[in-house]
Amino acid sequence: MTRALLLELIEACESCPELAARLARSLGAVGDVDQYSAANLPPRTTRRVFFSACRRGDVHGARRDGRGWACGRAAWEAYRARGALRPVRGVAHRDAKPGNVVDLDAMLRTGGLRGTR
């Protein structure tokens, strides 16, 4: 089923708004959402990633909501927009040159030992 077909199905349930709301929540087809929480996660986001970002303080204005977390839609979108700019863990360490470069082969040769290469 496509998203458009699901939205048509929800609109067809106008006679029973509670059923339409439950169907929309269960299918993740809720339209304009201003608040994300454990019960209403952002699209394509797992609970673990959502909680972790909120717990670290990466999402501005995130607050505890019982055992879970909650934040505004604008705050989550701002966090996701910054995500591409943050370096991937480990890349900076591989590209960085150490402050005190030591030629180990030269040290081994001066000690009368064979080099590492």
C-alpha positions as CSV (number, residue, x, y, z in Angstrom):
1,M,0.0,0.0,0.0
2,T,1.2,3.5,-0.8
3,R,1.1,6.4,1.6
4,A,-1.4,8.2,-0.6
5,L,-3.8,5.2,-0.4
6,L,-3.4,5.0,3.3
7,L,-4.2,8.7,3.7
8,E,-7.3,8.2,1.5
9,L,-8.4,5.4,3.9
10,I,-7.9,7.6,6.9
11,E,-10.0,10.3,5.3
12,A,-12.7,7.8,4.5
13,C,-13.0,7.1,8.2
14,E,-14.4,10.6,9.0
15,S,-17.5,9.1,10.5
16,C,-15.4,7.7,13.4
17,P,-12.6,10.1,14.3
18,E,-11.2,7.9,17.0
19,L,-10.7,5.1,14.6
20,A,-9.1,7.4,12.0
21,A,-6.7,8.8,14.7
22,R,-5.7,5.3,15.8
23,L,-5.2,4.2,12.2
24,A,-3.1,7.2,11.5
25,R,-0.9,6.7,14.6
26,S,-0.4,3.0,13.9
27,L,0.5,3.6,10.3
28,G,2.8,6.5,11.0
29,A,0.8,8.7,8.7
30,V,0.1,11.5,11.1
31,G,0.3,14.8,9.2
32,D,1.6,17.9,11.0
33,V,3.2,16.8,14.2
34,D,4.6,19.5,16.5
35,Q,5.9,17.1,19.2
36,Y,8.0,13.9,19.1
37,S,8.1,11.4,21.9
38,A,8.5,7.7,22.6
39,A,4.9,7.2,21.5
40,N,5.3,9.3,18.4
41,L,8.8,8.9,17.1
42,P,10.3,10.9,14.2
43,P,10.1,9.3,10.8
44,R,12.8,6.7,10.0
45,T,14.2,7.0,13.6
46,T,14.5,4.2,16.2
47,R,13.7,4.7,19.8
48,R,17.3,4.0,20.7
49,V,18.6,6.8,18.5
50,F,15.9,9.2,19.6
51,F,16.6,8.6,23.3
52,S,20.3,8.7,22.9
53,A,20.3,12.1,21.0
54,C,18.0,13.6,23.6
55,R,20.0,12.2,26.6
56,R,23.3,13.6,25.3
57,G,21.7,17.0,25.0
58,D,22.1,17.2,21.2
59,V,18.4,18.1,20.8
60,H,17.8,21.6,22.1
61,G,14.8,21.7,24.4
62,A,14.5,17.9,24.9
63,R,12.9,17.0,28.2
64,R,12.1,13.8,30.1
65,D,8.6,12.5,29.5
66,G,8.1,9.8,32.1
67,R,10.6,7.0,31.3
68,G,11.2,8.4,27.8
69,W,12.0,11.7,26.1
70,A,10.1,14.4,24.2
71,C,11.1,17.3,22.0
72,G,9.7,19.7,19.5
73,R,9.6,18.9,15.8
74,A,11.7,22.0,15.0
75,A,14.4,21.0,17.5
76,W,14.6,17.5,16.1
77,E,14.9,18.8,12.5
78,A,17.6,21.2,13.6
79,Y,19.5,18.3,15.2
80,R,19.1,16.2,12.0
81,A,20.3,19.1,9.9
82,R,23.5,19.4,12.0
83,G,24.1,15.6,11.8
84,A,25.8,15.8,8.4
85,L,28.3,18.4,9.6
86,R,29.6,16.4,12.5
87,P,32.6,14.3,11.7
88,V,32.3,10.5,11.7
89,R,33.9,9.0,14.7
90,G,37.4,7.9,14.0
91,V,38.0,9.9,10.8
92,A,39.6,12.8,12.5
93,H,42.0,10.4,14.3
94,R,43.0,8.7,11.1
95,D,43.7,11.9,9.3
96,A,45.4,13.8,12.1
97,K,49.2,13.9,12.3
98,P,50.6,13.2,15.8
99,G,52.3,16.1,17.5
100,N,55.6,14.4,18.0
101,V,56.4,12.3,15.0
102,V,59.2,9.8,15.8
103,D,61.1,7.8,13.2
104,L,61.1,4.4,14.8
105,D,63.1,2.7,12.1
106,A,65.9,5.2,12.6
107,M,65.9,4.6,16.4
108,L,66.0,0.8,15.8
109,R,68.9,1.1,13.3
110,T,70.9,3.3,15.8
111,G,70.5,0.6,18.4
112,G,71.8,-2.0,15.9
113,L,68.4,-3.6,15.3
114,R,66.5,-4.3,12.1
115,G,63.8,-1.8,11.0
116,T,60.1,-2.6,10.9
117,R,59.8,-2.4,7.1
